[in-house]
């Protein structure tokens, strides 16, 4: 009876029919309160439990491959994603709206998240016995949380949530540790410099042609890739190629002459709003989540094989610095973005690449960037050293050391009590 109830309400919640959060809050509160935790059980998810990407994904795969002493579980709220992942990881994936899923919520000692506390909607964890480690989903340039909120009430709520639930947060450098502490009111001793697990992928040997053919079968022959990855806007629609003198044919001709393709990857927030960029030109291509996730690929793999990045205020630029390749910026709405969202740091001091405002200028800067030498090498190196303390593929391993240290500390406490 209980299992049927869970399944029935689970289907409704997946379809967004009705509001059943209170039921699941109550159920998970009871389960996390009265279910004994398994000190070797690690639970991970991503983006409201509906995606398989980012830092938690890379850490999950690293743990499954290298740390069999732990029970590693990925939990998802989407049945189709569960079925796809279950084929790949039959012993390490559970569906949230099942008895097993709810029991894993209660039994997990470690909860690994990357999106505030929203990776596990409808769940109340027990901070007295469960450890929550926040990986976050990117480095910060724009304001979030406490600096963003004008409401004292909302700021205080964030402080309460962070103090109660976060046992550890990862960072990439001393500068980023300061930023996290400012945004979350997080004590420095809870912030650990490890690097972002997702950036381990940047050091993988990826067959460029094979990957693109898998995710974009219709792509023409190419030798170089330009990735265009803008961030989202709070109050207005994203503008792709925000120039009055735009000429996509001229852009496509340049790409053809340079044996290149340009992939447009909008932010997930814009994709959820139905964003799509229509183009009739074969070298200017939409790269949406369906392309990527059909065969369980993700954007970091594409970033790793990209020769040039185009962005605006997105944190993806700080990941790309690890590769020391050219970046072009489109700050077309800087003043409005500064007013509505705001920046934690001076955008122009932390964006090592040309700022482009006209289409003709863009064509020229792109041609230069495709040569690999854009004159911003020293600026990239300077900012990379500020944001990325580690430049290797061991960030996941360093996160695991945090877990191992917590295990060790708890054993020492128990030993001193006997």
Helices and strands as residue ranges (DSSP letters): H 2-14, H 21-34, E 38-44, H 54-66, E 71-76, H 79-88, E 93-95, H 99-107, E 108-113, G 118-120, E 131-134, H 145-148, H 152-165, E 166-171, H 174-184, G 188-190, E 191-193, G 197-203, H 208-215, E 224-228, H 248-257, E 260-264, H 268-272, E 284-286, H 289-293, H 299-305, E 308-311, H 316-320, G 321-323, E 327-329, H 334-340, G 347-349, H 359-370, H 377-387, H 395-417
